[in-house]
C-alpha cells in the first residue's frame, strides 16, 4: 500500500516539494538582508525618536512581498484539501477501481489509513515548513507593520507559526470526507472549498476573540493612537479628532474595538468616526498660534480628560492562541477522520 500510494502521489508531491524549495530559497536569500535593513533603520531612528516614520517607510517598501508570502501560506492548506483530499476517494469511485482495490487482501480501513497517513502528513509538513519559514522571514515586517497588519491581526495570524499545520490537516481530511459523501470530484472540490473558507472566516470572527478574555484599557491620546487631528483655520469651529485602529505601545496587538471617551467616560466616537472636541481654536494650544504644534493641542485635549478606550488581545498571546487554535483544528481533523473510517466501512460501496 505504501508503494502504491507513493506511485500515485509522487507527481503532486514532487511539484509541492519544488514549490517549497523555491520559496524557501528565496526567503533564505532575502531574509538576512531584510533583517539588516531593519536593524540599521532602528539604529538610525532611535537617537532622534523618529522610528514611527521609519516603520512606515520600511513596511511600505516591502508590503507587496509581505502580502504575497502570507497569501501563499493561507492558500496552501486549501489547495491540499482541494487537489489532494477531495479526489482521493472520488477518483476511485468514478473510475470504478474501488471494486478491485477494496476486494483484495488490503482492507478498506488499511487502504484509507495509508492514504491519509502518507498524504496527510505530507500536507501538514509542507504547511508547517512554509508557515515557519515565512514567520522567520517576515519578523522585521511584523514588528513594523501598519495598522491592521500586526502579528495578531486575522489576516496575518493564520499565515504565521504552527496554525497552517492545523489548517492543512483539517482541509485535507475535510476533502476526503466530502469526497466520500458527494462521490463526484468537481462537486466535492467545490464543496470542500466552500466549507473550508466558511470555517476559516468563522474562526477569527466567532471563535478566536473568545479564546481568552480580552484586555480593556484606557490610553492617553497621542501620535500612536490618533489618525487625524483637524484644527479649523481662524477658530471657525471645534477641533476634530479620529482614532487610529492601534493599541499604544503594542502595535502587534489585535484590536477588537476602540472608542473615544469624553471627560465623563461617555463614548463619543468609534475607531472610524471623527468627534468634535469642545476646545478653543481661537486661542491657546489649539488656536492659530498653536495649530502648527499638534503636540501642544493633543496635550490640551488630554488635559480636558479625553481618552481612548481599547478592547484587544495583546501580542504576547500570539503563541498561546497558535497552540489553542491548532488544537481545535486537530480535534476537528480527528472527528472527520473517525467519520471517514466509519463511512468507508459501513456506507460506501
C-alpha positions, 0 to 999 in steps of 0.5 A: 500500500505504501508503494502504491500510494507513493506511485500515485502521489509522487507527481503532486508531491514532487511539484509541492516539494519544488514549490517549497524549495523555491520559496524557501530559497528565496526567503533564505536569500532575502531574509538576512538582508531584510533583517539588516535593513531593519536593524540599521533603520532602528539604529538610525531612528532611535537617537532622534525618536523618529522610528514611527516614520521609519516603520512606515517607510520600511513596511511600505517598501516591502508590503507587496512581498509581505502580502504575497508570502502570507497569501501563499501560506493561507492558500496552501492548506486549501489547495491540499484539501482541494487537489489532494483530499477531495479526489482521493476517494472520488477518483476511485469511485468514478473510475470504478477501481474501488471494486478491485482495490477494496476486494483484495487482501488490503482492507478498506480501513488499511487502504484509507489509513495509508492514504491519509497517513502518507498524504496527510502528513505530507500536507501538514509538513509542507504547511508547517515548513512554509508557515515557519519559514515565512514567520522567520522571514517576515519578523522585521515586517511584523514588528513594523507593520501598519495598522491592521497588519500586526502579528495578531491581526486575522489576516496575518495570524493564520499565515504565521507559526504552527496554525497552517499545520492545523489548517492543512490537516483539517482541509485535507481530511475535510476533502476526503470526507466530502469526497466520500459523501458527494462521490463526484470530484468537481462537486466535492472540490467545490464543496470542500472549498466552500466549507473550508473558507466558511470555517476559516472566516468563522474562526477569527470572527466567532471563535478566536476573540473568545479564546481568552478574555480580552484586555480593556484599557484606557490610553492617553491620546497621542501620535500612536493612537490618533489618525487625524487631528483637524484644527479649523483655520481662524477658530471657525469651529471645534477641533476634530479628532479620529482614532487610529485602529492601534493599541499604544505601545503594542502595535502587534496587538489585535484590536477588537474595538476602540472608542473615544471617551469624553471627560465623563467616560461617555463614548463619543466616537468609534475607531472610524468616526471623527468627534468634535472636541469642545476646545478653543481654536481661537486661542491657546494650544489649539488656536492659530498660534498653536495649530502648527504644534499638534503636540501642544493641542493633543496635550490640551485635549488630554488635559480636558480628560479625553481618552481612548478606550481599547478592547484587544488581545495583546501580542504576547498571546500570539503563541498561546492562541497558535497552540489553542487554535491548532488544537481545535483544528486537530480535534476537528481533523480527528472527528472527520477522520473517525467519520471517514473510517466509519463511512468507508466501512459501513456506507460506501460501496 
